[in-house]
Structures are given as C-alpha cells and as structure tokens.
Amino acid sequence: MGWFKRLKDGIQTATRHKKDTPEGLWYKCERCKETSTVKELKDNFFKCPKCNYHVRIGSHDYFDLLFDGNYEELFQDLRAKDILGFEDMKPYTERLQSAYDKTGLTDAITVAKGKVNRKSLVISAMDFKFIGGSMGSVVGERISLAVDHCIATQAPLLIISKSGGARMMESAFSLMQMAKTAAKLSQLAKAKLPYFSLMTDPTTGGVTASFAMLGDINFAEPEALIGFAGPRVIRETIKQDLPEGFQRSEFLLEHGFLDFIVDRKELKETISYLLLCYDLQ
C-alpha cells in the first residue's frame, strides 16, 4: 500500500500517530516492544521499565512530576479564533472543537505557576495531542503573558516544548508568534530572570526556530527528535544519507546545540538545582 490515499476532495498523507499517554492496563513499548503495566510505567516516570524509553506525556503530567503538589493554571480563558475562515478537509473551527472535546485542553500549551522544591517557577508546557502541538496565536500569547507574569512576580520561566511546528490553519498569524515570543523572552533577559528550555519528543518547525532554542539553558530528554524540517524532507532535499541519530538529543548535544540531556527521573532535581544556582547569583 502506498503512502498516499486519494480521497474525494484531495490527497491525504498517511501518518503514524502516537498517543501522549497510554490507556488501559497494559503498555507495549514503542522501542523494545516489551509489555508492562500502565502502573509500572507511571511509577517509573512514564518511562519503559525495560529499556528506559521516554513515553510522550502531556502538560499536566509534567506539572504533576515537577510541582510540589499544588499549582495554579494561568490564562486558560484564551481561545483560538478562525480569523481566516480556514478550511481544508474540514473547517478550522471543527478541528478546534474536536481537539477541545478529545483532549480536555484549551490549546497546545498550558501555563501554570507553583513551587519546585519550595522555589517559585512558571512552567509553560506544550501538548502534542492538541493539533500536533502546533503553535498558533494562543500559544504565542500565553507565552507572552507568562513572561509578563514572571517579570511581575520575579519568577523564572521553564518552557517544555513538544510541537510539530507552526499551525498552518492560522497562516501568517502563526508565523508571527516566532518573532513575538523571541521579543518577549528578550524582555525576560533584560529583567535578569532565567529562562530554561526543555525540548521533548518531538520539537520541530517554528517552535525550534524560535523560543525552544533561546533558553539560557537548553536541555532535552533522551532520544527526543529536535530539528526544523524532518529528516525525510532534509534527505530528499540534499539527496544524501543523514548521519545515524541525526536530529536526536544525543546528536545535538555532541554538536553543541544542547547544554545537557536529562532523564525524566532526574528532571525535578535538575530544575531545582538550576533554580538554586539562580538564587545564589
């Protein structure tokens, strides 16, 4: 069977979809194919107990892992608008409503404030299951407001990226968020507040080309796909085979694009250490 399926109104590319969090009682690892219980997976920080493969998780899973029990979500009243009246296989308004219903989220990024080992932190975490973690105007505005909140409260900022890139349904409005978020982060720097950028699988497109790579500290989870264009697109463009592990965290660390790679089990203590270093400055 080919990679394309012809439909009545156009051509749809067949893609593989992975759920952010497994359902039911059992989990089969994407990498080693070994089976474990979902409880074992959760108890192991959503990593395969057999091979340590880091399963994709959502924003609230990260909040539960990092915050000291309680946290407050911010800017949840913001909603995307279909300014362009965009329609492909179905109207953008229908895609949004479907994403709201299926995920229980209000967009591809959620902002929350709380304490990490008793130190204040604002976390903006992306969700791939909301329209592929795509960056639209709401993502840009929530990051912008998160920066304003950090400056007002003198709190550091952590952004956890997980994105397929810009949201095509918002066209130029989506691309504008790259400049907007970069400009807002410069305000954070002028206020002498730290910005930590954690890249998870996958971090691609306009998110990589903007705020994901602008951290004072840039780090990633093991084996995360990080890049602008996908490996297949690059391979077809340059007509050459790519190095083994190209665009994975380990490759980027070796070539100087990351400061370090952190296992999810060590994530809270690592961020706590970064916050402590900031307090000692």
C-alpha positions in Angstrom: 0.0 0.0 0.0 1.4 3.4 -0.9 2.0 6.4 1.3 -0.9 8.3 -0.2 -4.6 7.7 -0.1 -6.8 9.6 -2.6 -10.0 11.0 -1.3 -12.9 12.6 -3.0 -11.7 16.2 -2.1 -7.9 15.7 -2.3 -5.0 13.7 -1.2 -4.2 12.8 2.4 -0.8 11.7 3.6 -0.9 8.6 5.8 1.0 9.3 9.0 1.6 7.3 12.2 0.0 8.7 15.4 1.2 8.0 18.9 -0.9 8.7 22.0 0.6 11.0 24.6 -0.3 8.7 27.4 -1.3 5.1 27.2 -4.8 3.9 28.2 -6.0 0.7 29.8 -4.0 -1.7 32.0 -1.1 -2.6 29.7 1.6 -0.6 27.8 3.6 -2.0 24.9 6.9 -0.1 24.4 7.4 1.7 21.1 11.1 0.7 21.1 11.7 -2.6 22.7 8.1 -4.0 22.2 8.1 -5.3 25.8 4.8 -5.2 27.7 4.4 -3.7 31.2 1.5 -2.5 33.2 0.5 1.2 33.0 1.0 1.4 36.7 4.6 0.3 36.3 5.0 2.9 33.6 3.6 5.7 35.7 5.7 4.7 38.7 8.8 4.8 36.5 8.1 8.4 35.4 6.4 7.3 32.2 9.5 5.5 31.0 9.6 1.9 29.8 10.7 -0.2 32.8 12.6 -2.5 30.4 14.6 -0.1 28.2 14.1 3.4 29.6 12.3 4.7 26.5 10.6 8.0 27.4 7.0 7.9 26.5 5.3 11.1 25.3 3.4 12.7 28.1 1.2 15.9 28.4 1.5 19.2 30.2 -0.4 18.1 33.3 1.8 15.0 33.6 4.8 17.3 33.8 3.1 19.6 36.3 2.4 16.6 38.5 6.1 15.4 38.2 7.6 18.8 38.8 5.5 20.9 41.2 5.3 20.3 44.9 1.7 19.0 44.8 -0.2 22.2 44.1 -0.1 24.6 41.2 -2.4 27.2 39.6 -3.1 27.3 35.8 -3.0 30.7 34.1 -4.6 32.3 31.1 -7.0 29.4 30.4 -9.7 31.8 29.1 -7.7 32.5 25.9 -9.2 30.6 22.9 -8.1 30.4 19.2 -10.2 32.2 16.6 -10.7 31.3 13.0 -9.8 34.7 11.7 -9.1 33.5 8.1 -12.1 31.2 7.8 -9.7 28.4 7.0 -10.9 25.1 5.7 -9.1 22.1 4.3 -10.6 18.7 4.9 -12.8 20.4 7.4 -13.2 23.9 8.9 -10.7 25.1 11.4 -13.5 25.7 13.9 -14.4 22.0 13.7 -10.8 21.0 14.3 -10.6 23.2 17.3 -13.8 21.8 18.8 -12.7 18.3 18.1 -9.4 19.0 19.9 -11.2 20.5 22.9 -13.5 17.5 23.2 -10.8 14.8 22.7 -8.1 16.3 24.9 -9.9 18.4 27.5 -7.3 21.1 26.8 -7.9 24.7 25.7 -4.9 24.9 23.3 -1.4 23.4 22.6 0.3 25.0 25.6 -0.8 25.2 29.2 0.8 27.7 31.7 1.0 27.1 35.4 2.7 28.5 38.4 3.8 26.7 41.6 6.8 25.6 43.7 9.6 23.2 42.8 11.2 22.1 46.0 9.8 25.2 47.6 11.2 27.5 44.8 8.8 29.5 42.6 8.6 28.6 38.9 6.3 29.3 36.0 6.0 26.4 33.6 4.6 26.6 30.0 4.2 23.0 28.8 3.1 22.0 25.3 0.8 19.1 24.4 1.3 17.3 21.1 -2.1 15.7 21.2 -3.7 19.2 20.6 -3.5 19.6 16.8 0.1 18.2 16.8 1.3 20.7 19.4 1.1 23.3 16.7 2.0 26.9 17.5 -0.9 29.3 16.9 -1.7 32.8 18.2 -2.9 31.4 21.6 0.4 29.6 22.1 2.3 32.8 21.4 0.0 35.0 23.6 0.2 32.5 26.5 4.0 32.6 26.4 3.9 36.4 26.2 1.6 36.6 29.2 3.8 34.0 31.1 6.8 36.3 30.6 4.8 39.3 31.9 3.8 37.3 34.9 7.4 36.2 35.5 8.6 39.8 35.4 5.8 40.9 37.7 6.5 38.2 40.3 10.2 37.8 39.7 9.8 34.2 38.9 12.0 32.1 36.5 10.4 30.5 33.4 10.5 27.0 32.1 9.1 26.1 28.7 8.6 22.4 27.8 8.4 22.1 24.1 6.6 19.3 22.2 5.5 20.5 18.8 5.1 19.7 15.1 5.7 23.4 14.3 3.5 26.4 13.2 -0.3 25.9 12.9 -1.0 26.2 9.2 -4.7 27.0 9.8 -3.6 30.4 11.1 -1.1 31.1 8.3 0.9 34.3 8.8 -0.6 34.8 12.3 1.1 31.6 13.4 4.5 32.6 11.9 4.3 36.0 13.7 4.5 34.1 17.0 8.1 33.2 16.3 9.1 36.9 16.5 6.7 37.7 19.2 7.9 35.0 21.6 11.6 35.9 20.9 10.9 39.5 21.6 9.1 38.7 24.9 12.0 36.5 26.0 14.4 39.3 25.5 12.3 41.3 28.0 12.8 38.4 30.5 16.5 38.6 29.9 16.6 42.4 30.5 14.8 41.7 33.8 17.6 39.3 34.7 15.3 36.4 35.1 16.3 32.9 33.8 14.6 31.1 31.1 15.1 27.3 30.9 14.1 25.4 27.7 13.4 21.7 27.9 12.9 20.0 24.5 11.0 16.8 24.4 9.9 14.4 21.6 9.2 16.0 19.1 10.4 19.6 19.0 10.3 20.7 15.4 9.4 23.5 12.9 8.8 27.1 14.0 9.0 26.2 17.7 12.6 25.0 17.3 13.3 28.1 15.2 12.1 30.4 18.0 11.7 30.0 21.7 12.8 26.4 22.1 16.4 27.3 21.2 16.6 30.6 23.1 16.9 29.4 26.6 19.7 30.5 29.0 19.9 26.7 29.5 18.8 24.4 26.6 18.3 20.8 27.6 16.3 17.8 26.4 15.0 14.4 27.2 16.9 11.3 25.8 16.3 10.5 22.2 14.0 13.4 21.5 13.6 14.4 17.9 14.7 18.0 17.6 15.0 20.0 14.4 13.4 22.4 12.0 12.5 20.2 9.0 12.0 16.5 9.4 14.8 14.0 8.4 12.9 12.7 5.4 12.4 16.2 4.0 16.1 17.0 4.5 17.2 13.8 3.0 15.1 14.3 -0.1 16.3 17.9 -0.4 20.1 17.3 -0.1 20.0 13.9 -1.8 22.3 12.4 0.8 22.0 9.9 3.6 22.0 11.5 7.1 24.3 10.6 10.0 23.0 7.9 12.4 20.9 9.5 15.1 20.6 12.8 13.2 18.3 15.3 15.0 18.1 13.2 18.2 19.1 14.8 21.5 22.4 12.9 21.7 23.4 14.2 18.3 22.6 17.8 19.1 24.4 17.5 22.5 27.5 16.2 20.7 27.4 19.1 18.2 26.9 21.9 20.8 23.2 22.7 20.4 22.3 21.4 23.9 23.8 22.0 27.3 22.8 18.6 28.6 20.3 15.7 28.4 18.3 14.8 31.5 16.5 11.6 32.3 12.9 12.3 33.3 13.6 10.6 36.7 16.2 13.3 37.4 14.1 16.2 35.9 12.7 17.7 39.1 16.0 17.7 41.0 17.9 19.1 37.9 15.4 22.0 37.7 15.6 22.5 41.4 19.4 22.7 41.1 19.1 25.3 38.3 16.8 27.4 40.5 19.2 27.2 43.4 22.0 28.4 41.2 19.9 31.4 40.2 19.2 32.2 43.8 22.9 32.2 44.6 23.7 34.7 41.9 
